[in-house]
Amino acid sequence: MAENALVDRTLGCLLGAAVGDALGGPTEGWTPDQIRERWGGWVEGIVPPYFEDWRTARPIAPYHKGNGHVTDDTLMTRLLIDVYLDKRAHLDAYDIADRLVPRMIGDQTWIPELEAEALPLQRVFLAEKYIALRLHWAHVDPREAGVGNAVNCGAAMYVAPIGVVNAADPDTAYAEAIDVTSAHQSSYGREAAGVMAAAVAEAMTPGATVDSVVDTALRLAKDGTRAAIEAVCEAADGVGHWSEAIEFGTLRDAVRPFDTVADTYRDQGLGARRPSRLHSIEELPLALGMLVVAKGDWEQTVFGGVNYGRDSDSIATMGGALAGALGGRDVVPAALVEAVSTASRMDLEQPARQLAEVVAEIRAADHVRNSRVHDAYRRLGEG
């Protein structure tokens, strides 16, 4: 029996994101030249870590990034899915405080990069640890907890489920993501999360195209985020292959004026990751740019992000989510899904199916509520 489009596109989005994450993990933080030198050419599949002695080699230690292991992008996405499965309704910032943080600091799970059972808090990066600090120990208002955090892609990397829940309704996806991620981010980091969720919601829409996804992102994005997306997607238009875009620096040149993370990726100046209306995270514009270069093809979108380096796992996660939502489950190679699931000791499919069931419940409740609103408004106009 054929699955309906909601299930198919939900699987495409979330499997596409997780596999993209695993493929991009080993290349994170490196330049394209370093990537090709280490692996003898472009990375076009699952590869081992950059360092064989990953447990002690800096700056990787103690994470086993490679061999099909998902990273914190997928761990955070799974936490957000769990919150939806628990609440079975739309989320807001308070759900991050009341439902997500307790899981982050209290529920042990298998952490592929640590090769051990551990708390998610012990794997997530400092910008995500900040959520627990602000919400659990400092008791900050959840709607303000993101203020003061490093402005980065930390929120945008895991908001794809918000786009799925609001499939075909990018405006509501944007609004929900902006509310939810106020507990995590501010400034252009929060803005990117809203735009990413909206882009996923558009990609889930029957008949959606790469152009409609980019147009939706541009329509909703504000300030430097909009400018960066426009610049990168314009530069991407007409580029024949992701390798060309990387070798000639086409997309990096386009995003550079908006990016506070310098070309020397691990050696940052004082302006990096500070709030600004002029700047943008790099990852979302690059994911959209690679989607444009690849004309929506999942593999080409993802491997463009993988070989770009820098924050490659998050670029490939976002690009994989968007291309997967556009194309459905079948565009994500089954062999890669199986390999990543096995290596990460993680069922990638079941949470996606469960989320699709909850989406149907949430949207049915939305329909009832909206019908009541429309009926009440109609009666306001009656004589």
N, C-alpha and C positions, 0 to 999 in steps of 0.2 A: 504494500500500500504506500503510495506516494505521500510524503510529509507535506503539510501545508507550508506556505511561504514564510510564515512567522517562525516556525521551528527551523526551517532550512536556513533562513538568513541569520537567525540567532546563532545557530551552530557555526555558520560561516564566519560571523563576526568574532565570536569568542574563541573558536579554535584557531582562526587566523591570527588573532592577537597573541595567544599563548605560544604558538609555534614561531611566530615572528620574534617574540621575546627570547625564546630559547636560541634561535639562530643568531640573534644579534648580541647575545651575552658575551661571547669570547672576544668580539671585536670592539667592545665598548672602551672608549678612552684612547684608542689608537688612531693614527692617521692612515689614509689609504695606502701610502707607501709602506708603512710598517705592517699593515695587514697583508699586502701581497708578498712582502719579504718573508714574513713568518710562515704563511701557508702555501708559498710557491705559486701565487696567483690569486685571482679573485676567489672569495669564499662563496660557494654555491651549494652548500649543504651543511650538515652537522660536522663540526670540527672540534678537536681537543682544545684545552685552554691555551692561552698565549704562552704561559709559563708551565713547564711540566711540574715544577715544585710550587704549585699554586697555594699550598697551605702556608708557605712562609715568604714567597716572593712578593715584594712591594712593587706597585701599590695594589696588587690584587688580593693578597692574603686577608682573611682566610677563606675566600670564596672560590668554589669550584665552578668557574664560569666557562661553560663549554660542555661538549659531549651530550648535548640535548637537554641540559638543565634549564628550567625556567628561572627567572629572577624575581626580584621584589615587585616588578610591574604586575606579574601574574598573581603573586601572593596577595597584593592589595586588591586586585580585581576580584579574586575569590572571596575576600572578606566582604567586599561591597555586595556581591551576589548573595552571600549568606545573610546579610542584613535585609535585602529584599525578600528572601525566602522566609525570614522570620516575621517581618512586618506585614508583608503582602499588601503593600500600599506605597504611594509615592513617599519619597524621603525628604528630609530637611537636615539642617545642620545639627539639630538635637539628636538625630539618629546616629550621627558619627560619635557623639559623646556617649549616648546611652546604649548603643548596640555594637558599633564597630570597635571602639577603643577597648571595651572589655574583652572582646575576642582577641585583639592584638596583644594584650598583656596577660591573658589568662588561659588561652586555649592552645595547647601544644599541637603541632602538626609536623609533617615531614618537610624539612627545608632542603631542597635538592642541593643548593650551593654549599650547605654546611654538612651534607651527608649525615644528618642526624635529626632526631625529633627535637624541636625547640619551639619557643614562643616566636610568633611573627615579629615581635618587637626586637628580637635578637638578630634579625636579618635586615629589617628595613633600614633605609639610610637616615641620616640625621634629620633631614627635613620632615620625614615621616615620624621619627621619634618625637619630634616637636609636638605632634598632635597629642600624644599621650601626656607629655609634660604639661601642656596648656589645659587640656580637658580633664585629665584624671587627677593630677597633683595640684595644679593652680586654680582649678574650678572657674576658668574663664567662660564668659558667655559664649556658647558655641558659634554664634554668628559673628563673633569678633576674634575667635581663637587663631585664625590664620594670620592676623596682623603681627608683624615682627619676624615671621618665618623667612628663610631664604626664598626668594622668588625664583622658582624653577618649574620643571615639568612634572613635579611630584603628584599633583592633582590630576593633570590632564592624562597621565599615563594609565589611569585605572577607571576613567569615567565612562568607558564604552557601555557598561550595563545601563547607565542612565539613558543613553541614546536608544538602546534596545527597548527599554520600558516605554519610552515615548516615540516608538517607531512611527514614521510618517508625520510626526508633529515636531519639527525641529525647534520651533519657537518655545514650546513648553519644555523640551529637553534642555535648551539653553538656560531657561529660568530655573529649572530644578537643579541643574549642575552648579549654577552660580550660587544658589542657596546652600546646597550640600557642601560645596568646597570652601565656603567661607570659614568653615571649621579648620581648614588646612592651609589655605593660601590667600594672598591678597594680590592686588595689582595685576600685572599681565600674566602671572601664573594662574590666577583664578579665571581671568578672561579666557585664556587658552582652554581651560577645562570646560567652560561653557560652550565655546565654539566647537571643540572636539565632540562633545555630546550631541550637539546640533547636527554636525556633519554625519555622525553615525545614524541619527534618526532619519536624515534625508537619504542616506545610503540604503536604509531598510525599506524605503518607499518603493512600491512596484513602479517600474519604469524609470527609476533614478539612473543617472549617468554620472560620469566623472565631472562633466560640466555643471550639472545641477548640484553636486556636492560642493564644488568650489564656489559656485554662486551663492549657495546657502551660507557658507562660511564667511564670504565677503559681506553678505547682507547683514549678518548679525555681529560680526567682529567689530571691535572698537579700537581706536587709537593705533599704537604701534603694532598691535597684533594684526589688525586689518592691513596696514601698510606692508608688513612683512609677508603675509600670505599673498597679497597682490603681486609684490615684487618677485617672489619665488615662483609662483605659478606662471607669471608672464615669462620668466626666464626659462621655465621648463617646457613651455609650449614650443614645439618644433624640434626639441632635442630627441634624437632617434633612440637612444639607449642609455640606461643609467650609468654604464661605464664611461660613456662620453661626458655625461654631466659631472661625474666625479673627477675624471682626468683633467678636464679643462676648468674645474672649479666653478662651473656655471651657477650652481645653486648656492654654494658657499659664498660666492661673491655677492649674490643677491640678498642673502640674509644677513651678511656681516654688519651692515649699518644699524641693524635693529637688535643685534645680539650682544649681551653684556659679557658672555663667556668668550674670551679671546681665542685667537688661533692657537696659542700655547695653552691647550685645554686644561692642563693640570697646574698651571702657574697663573693664578688669577690676580687681577688688580682690585683696588678698593671698590670700584663701581660694579663689580659682578654681583648679580642676583639681588640688586636693590630695587625697590619699587620705582616705577617710571611709567608715564603715559606715552613715552616715545619709543619704548623698546618692546621686545617680544621674546618668548622662549624660541629656541631654534627648532625644537623637535616637531611641533605641529606644522609649521610652514614646510619643513622638509618632507614630512610624511605626505602632505598634499601635493608637493612638487613631484615626488617620486611617483605618486598615483597618476599625475598628469603625464609624466614621461612614459610610464608603463601602459598608459591608456586603460587603466583599471585592472590590468593583469596582476593576479595576486603574487605570483612568484617574482615577477620583475619588480613590483613595488617593494616587496620585502627585501630582496637581495640588493636593491639600490640602497635601502636604509642600512643593511648589514655592512656593506662595503664602504659606506660614507664614513664610518667610524664615529669618533666623538661619542655622543650619547646614542649609539647605534641600536641598543636594545629597545629603547623607548621609541625611536623613530620607526623601527620595524614593528613594534607592538601596535602603534597607532596606524601605520600604513596597512598592516595586516588586518586590523579590525575593519578599516574602511573598505578595502578591496574584498574582504570576506563577506561583509554585509551586502555589498553590491552583487556579488556573484553567487553567494550561498555556499553550502558545505562542500560541494564538489570541486570548488576551485582551490581548496586547500588540500594538497596531496595527502592521500590516506596513509602512505608510508611514513611521511614526516609526522603526522599526528600520532601514529602508533609508536614511532621511535621516541618522540618527546614524552609521550605518556609513560612509556616504559622507563626511560632514563630518569624521569622526574618522580616516578612512583605516584602518579597523579591521574585520576580519571578526568580527562578534559571534557568529555562529552556530557556526563550526567548533570553537572551544574547548569550547563547551557540549556538542556532540555527542561530542567526544573524551573529555570528562569522564564522560559517561554510559557510554561503553564501559569506562572504567577502573573506574567504580563497580561495574559488573557483575562485573569481575574481583575487586575487593576483597571484595565481599559473598559471592562464591563461596568465596573463601579463608576468610572468616569462618565460613561454614557448615561447612566441613571441620574447622576448628579447634574450633568449638563442639560438633560431633558427637563429637569425640575427648574433649573435657572431660566431656560428659554421659555418655559411655560409661564413662569412668574413674570418675566419681562413682557411677554405677549399680553398678559392681563393688565399690566401697567398702562398699556396703550389703548385699552378698551374704554369706551365712553361710559 
